[in-house]
Amino acid sequence: QVQLVESGGGLAQPGGSLRLSCAASGSLFSPNHMAWYRQAPGKQRESVATVFSGGFTTYADSVKGRFTISRDNAKNTVYLQMNSLKPEDTAVYSCRVWSALGRYDYWGQGTQVTVSS
């Protein structure tokens, strides 16, 4: 069974940066897509950024120009570089990896990101 393990969360000041990583413990059959989601207290989970198997990326309007998603297929890892952080970015961030052929759909346990002075 594949497990996704996130790291890199924590406390950052407004305007600061954090880099999240999500590594898969086992083999991921291709093609697959990778994404980051977040859920703030009292709010629904939302998609933050996605990187598709071919490398195409999409972002939520609220993070465009500030966040960058990337993937390392050799390491089965997806990253989220978060710059110019705002207090409203505070949330639990979770990664997701799913098969483009519908064969699997894995989620990480989540990592807390808090942006506060």
Backbone as CSV, one residue per row, in Angstrom:
resi,resn,N_x,N_y,N_z,CA_x,CA_y,CA_z,C_x,C_y,C_z
1,GLN,0.840,-1.178,0.000,0.000,0.000,0.000,0.886,1.244,0.000
2,VAL,0.617,2.144,-0.910,1.396,3.378,-1.017,0.936,4.364,0.041
3,GLN,1.877,5.001,0.684,1.584,6.078,1.629,2.240,7.367,1.149
4,LEU,1.524,8.468,1.346,2.059,9.788,1.019,2.408,10.497,2.317
5,VAL,3.629,10.971,2.406,4.101,11.625,3.623,4.494,13.061,3.302
6,GLU,3.766,14.005,3.929,4.056,15.419,3.709,5.062,15.927,4.742
7,SER,5.791,16.937,4.357,6.710,17.604,5.278,6.877,19.045,4.830
8,GLY,7.431,19.857,5.738,7.723,21.241,5.384,6.759,22.268,5.931
9,GLY,5.694,21.819,6.557,4.752,22.772,7.128,5.326,23.426,8.376
10,GLY,4.586,24.395,8.890,5.038,25.074,10.097,4.516,26.489,10.155
11,LEU,5.229,27.307,10.906,4.843,28.695,11.118,5.696,29.609,10.242
12,ALA,5.051,30.542,9.574,5.751,31.524,8.759,5.142,32.895,9.006
13,GLN,5.938,33.919,8.826,5.440,35.282,8.951,4.813,35.727,7.644
14,PRO,3.894,36.650,7.693,3.351,37.203,6.443,4.489,37.708,5.555
15,GLY,4.408,37.343,4.273,5.463,37.696,3.338,6.566,36.667,3.254
16,GLY,6.532,35.687,4.137,7.558,34.655,4.169,7.293,33.529,3.188
17,SER,8.129,32.505,3.284,8.046,31.370,2.358,8.133,30.050,3.118
18,LEU,7.506,29.057,2.540,7.626,27.672,2.991,7.638,26.778,1.767
19,ARG,8.256,25.629,1.900,8.244,24.640,0.825,7.741,23.320,1.378
20,LEU,6.633,22.863,0.815,6.060,21.584,1.210,6.552,20.482,0.278
21,SER,6.746,19.307,0.852,7.113,18.136,0.073,6.144,17.006,0.389
22,CYS,5.920,16.162,-0.580,5.052,15.001,-0.402,5.689,13.833,-1.141
23,ALA,6.140,12.851,-0.388,6.836,11.718,-0.969,5.996,10.455,-0.844
24,ALA,5.956,9.694,-1.921,5.242,8.418,-1.914,6.173,7.315,-1.461
25,SER,5.655,6.434,-0.599,6.501,5.389,-0.024,6.770,4.237,-0.972
26,GLY,5.919,4.072,-1.971,6.094,2.954,-2.876,6.071,3.393,-4.321
27,SER,5.904,2.420,-5.188,5.904,2.716,-6.611,4.563,3.307,-7.045
28,LEU,4.639,4.279,-7.910,3.448,4.882,-8.481,3.436,4.592,-9.975
29,PHE,2.433,3.867,-10.407,2.353,3.552,-11.814,1.904,4.777,-12.600
30,SER,2.531,4.958,-13.726,2.232,6.099,-14.583,1.123,5.735,-15.561
31,PRO,0.469,6.731,-16.133,0.601,8.152,-15.804,-0.217,8.525,-14.558
32,ASN,0.235,9.545,-13.874,-0.513,9.990,-12.710,-0.443,11.507,-12.582
33,HIS,-1.363,12.041,-11.830,-1.447,13.468,-11.566,-1.178,13.695,-10.088
34,MET,-0.666,14.877,-9.756,-0.349,15.210,-8.361,-0.906,16.589,-8.029
35,ALA,-1.341,16.749,-6.794,-1.962,18.016,-6.431,-1.815,18.296,-4.939
36,TRP,-2.008,19.563,-4.623,-2.082,20.012,-3.238,-3.458,20.612,-2.986
37,TYR,-4.029,20.269,-1.853,-5.294,20.818,-1.396,-5.061,21.456,-0.025
38,ARG,-6.007,22.280,0.382,-5.915,22.835,1.734,-7.309,22.999,2.317
39,GLN,-7.358,22.961,3.640,-8.623,23.169,4.344,-8.362,24.031,5.563
40,ALA,-8.995,25.181,5.578,-8.895,26.090,6.716,-10.032,25.790,7.691
41,PRO,-9.876,26.166,8.952,-10.927,25.894,9.930,-12.263,26.498,9.503
42,GLY,-13.304,25.675,9.546,-14.630,26.145,9.196,-14.899,26.308,7.721
43,LYS,-13.941,25.905,6.890,-14.109,26.045,5.444,-14.000,24.696,4.757
44,GLN,-14.500,24.641,3.525,-14.388,23.407,2.754,-12.970,23.259,2.181
45,ARG,-12.608,22.020,1.938,-11.314,21.767,1.317,-11.319,22.330,-0.101
46,GLU,-10.213,22.931,-0.493,-10.107,23.501,-1.825,-8.820,23.044,-2.501
47,SER,-8.876,22.974,-3.807,-7.698,22.650,-4.591,-6.804,23.878,-4.678
48,VAL,-5.524,23.686,-4.406,-4.567,24.786,-4.444,-3.793,24.780,-5.757
49,ALA,-3.256,23.616,-6.118,-2.441,23.518,-7.331,-2.392,22.072,-7.777
50,THR,-2.315,21.880,-9.096,-2.240,20.546,-9.684,-1.154,20.523,-10.748
51,VAL,-0.409,19.424,-10.768,0.524,19.196,-11.875,0.149,17.871,-12.513
52,PHE,-0.226,17.932,-13.772,-0.687,16.746,-14.484,0.492,15.934,-15.011
53,SER,0.199,14.738,-15.476,1.260,13.808,-15.871,2.171,14.392,-16.935
54,GLY,1.610,15.212,-17.802,2.408,15.802,-18.871,3.143,17.058,-18.479
55,GLY,2.954,17.493,-17.214,3.637,18.677,-16.723,2.795,19.943,-16.680
56,PHE,1.613,19.892,-17.257,0.733,21.066,-17.225,0.313,21.334,-15.787
57,THR,0.267,22.627,-15.418,-0.080,22.999,-14.053,-1.284,23.941,-14.027
58,THR,-2.031,23.847,-12.941,-3.133,24.775,-12.696,-3.058,25.245,-11.250
59,TYR,-3.588,26.454,-11.020,-3.538,27.045,-9.688,-4.872,27.694,-9.340
60,ALA,-5.168,27.703,-8.046,-6.301,28.485,-7.578,-5.963,29.963,-7.779
61,ASP,-6.962,30.761,-8.085,-6.723,32.185,-8.330,-6.046,32.847,-7.128
62,SER,-6.373,32.384,-5.943,-5.867,33.011,-4.726,-4.361,32.819,-4.518
63,VAL,-3.757,31.851,-5.239,-2.324,31.586,-5.047,-1.502,31.824,-6.311
64,LYS,-2.137,32.170,-7.403,-1.413,32.397,-8.651,-0.352,33.478,-8.472
65,GLY,0.830,33.196,-8.978,1.920,34.153,-8.867,2.685,34.061,-7.566
66,ARG,2.159,33.305,-6.609,2.836,33.166,-5.308,3.295,31.736,-5.037
67,PHE,2.502,30.762,-5.483,2.815,29.355,-5.239,3.271,28.695,-6.538
68,THR,4.157,27.710,-6.407,4.614,26.942,-7.558,4.615,25.463,-7.200
69,ILE,3.918,24.679,-8.008,3.906,23.233,-7.821,4.894,22.603,-8.797
70,SER,5.572,21.553,-8.347,6.500,20.835,-9.210,6.538,19.376,-8.771
71,ARG,7.078,18.539,-9.626,7.142,17.113,-9.333,8.480,16.551,-9.769
72,ASP,8.917,15.522,-9.037,10.119,14.768,-9.387,9.681,13.323,-9.533
73,ASN,9.491,12.888,-10.763,8.972,11.540,-10.996,9.939,10.460,-10.507
74,ALA,11.218,10.720,-10.596,12.198,9.730,-10.145,12.108,9.487,-8.647
75,LYS,11.707,10.518,-7.912,11.587,10.404,-6.463,10.149,10.225,-6.005
76,ASN,9.213,10.166,-6.948,7.790,10.051,-6.589,7.401,11.128,-5.576
77,THR,7.807,12.341,-5.853,7.618,13.443,-4.917,7.010,14.646,-5.629
78,VAL,6.114,15.318,-4.917,5.534,16.562,-5.401,5.841,17.650,-4.382
79,TYR,6.110,18.840,-4.881,6.493,19.965,-4.041,5.510,21.124,-4.217
80,LEU,5.458,21.957,-3.191,4.701,23.201,-3.293,5.552,24.307,-2.677
81,GLN,6.079,25.174,-3.527,6.831,26.329,-3.064,5.846,27.466,-2.834
82,MET,5.806,27.956,-1.616,4.842,28.998,-1.250,5.597,30.259,-0.854
83,ASN,5.422,31.297,-1.634,6.069,32.581,-1.375,5.018,33.647,-1.076
84,SER,5.482,34.754,-0.532,4.584,35.876,-0.214,3.365,35.403,0.551
85,LEU,3.603,34.615,1.559,2.506,34.014,2.319,1.653,35.068,3.005
86,LYS,0.364,34.765,3.091,-0.607,35.647,3.719,-1.299,34.902,4.858
87,PRO,-1.826,35.604,5.837,-2.556,34.925,6.921,-3.676,34.025,6.410
88,GLU,-4.303,34.410,5.312,-5.386,33.591,4.769,-4.904,32.297,4.116
89,ASP,-3.596,32.114,4.019,-3.054,30.839,3.546,-2.994,29.799,4.664
90,THR,-3.295,30.211,5.880,-3.283,29.289,7.013,-4.303,28.184,6.802
91,ALA,-3.840,26.934,6.868,-4.701,25.777,6.619,-3.892,24.498,6.815
92,VAL,-4.602,23.391,6.787,-3.944,22.084,6.687,-3.820,21.759,5.204
93,TYR,-2.592,21.510,4.777,-2.317,21.223,3.371,-2.117,19.718,3.194
94,SER,-2.809,19.169,2.216,-2.724,17.735,1.938,-2.349,17.514,0.485
95,CYS,-1.564,16.489,0.239,-1.231,16.150,-1.140,-2.090,14.977,-1.600
96,ARG,-2.201,14.891,-2.900,-2.993,13.824,-3.522,-2.276,13.363,-4.774
97,VAL,-2.255,12.055,-4.983,-1.716,11.474,-6.209,-2.739,10.477,-6.735
98,TRP,-3.108,10.615,-7.986,-4.096,9.697,-8.544,-3.739,9.284,-9.955
99,SER,-4.185,8.092,-10.273,-3.888,7.524,-11.573,-4.699,8.223,-12.661
100,ALA,-4.051,8.516,-13.760,-4.760,9.086,-14.898,-5.693,8.054,-15.535
101,LEU,-5.490,6.787,-15.196,-6.316,5.709,-15.745,-7.342,5.232,-14.720
102,GLY,-7.438,5.925,-13.589,-8.445,5.594,-12.591,-8.122,4.371,-11.746
103,ARG,-6.851,4.009,-11.632,-6.490,2.779,-10.933,-6.206,2.986,-9.454
104,TYR,-5.896,4.206,-9.030,-5.656,4.466,-7.616,-5.841,5.953,-7.333
105,ASP,-5.989,6.241,-6.043,-6.198,7.623,-5.607,-5.711,7.703,-4.163
106,TYR,-4.558,8.295,-3.934,-3.948,8.336,-2.621,-3.930,9.766,-2.076
107,TRP,-4.087,9.860,-0.737,-4.039,11.153,-0.050,-3.035,11.089,1.088
108,GLY,-2.392,12.216,1.342,-1.531,12.333,2.501,-2.338,12.689,3.738
109,GLN,-1.668,12.673,4.881,-2.366,12.911,6.148,-2.528,14.402,6.448
110,GLY,-1.788,15.231,5.766,-1.918,16.673,5.952,-0.812,17.254,6.817
111,THR,-0.456,18.489,6.527,0.539,19.208,7.321,0.031,20.629,7.564
112,GLN,0.201,21.108,8.773,-0.326,22.414,9.142,0.606,23.526,8.667
113,VAL,0.013,24.522,8.041,0.721,25.749,7.672,0.015,26.903,8.373
114,THR,0.769,27.652,9.158,0.225,28.801,9.872,1.025,30.040,9.501
115,VAL,0.316,31.063,9.047,0.950,32.322,8.663,0.482,33.384,9.641
116,SER,1.415,33.843,10.452,1.057,34.794,11.508,2.299,35.557,11.950
117,SER,2.093,36.794,12.356,3.195,37.587,12.890,3.263,37.453,14.404
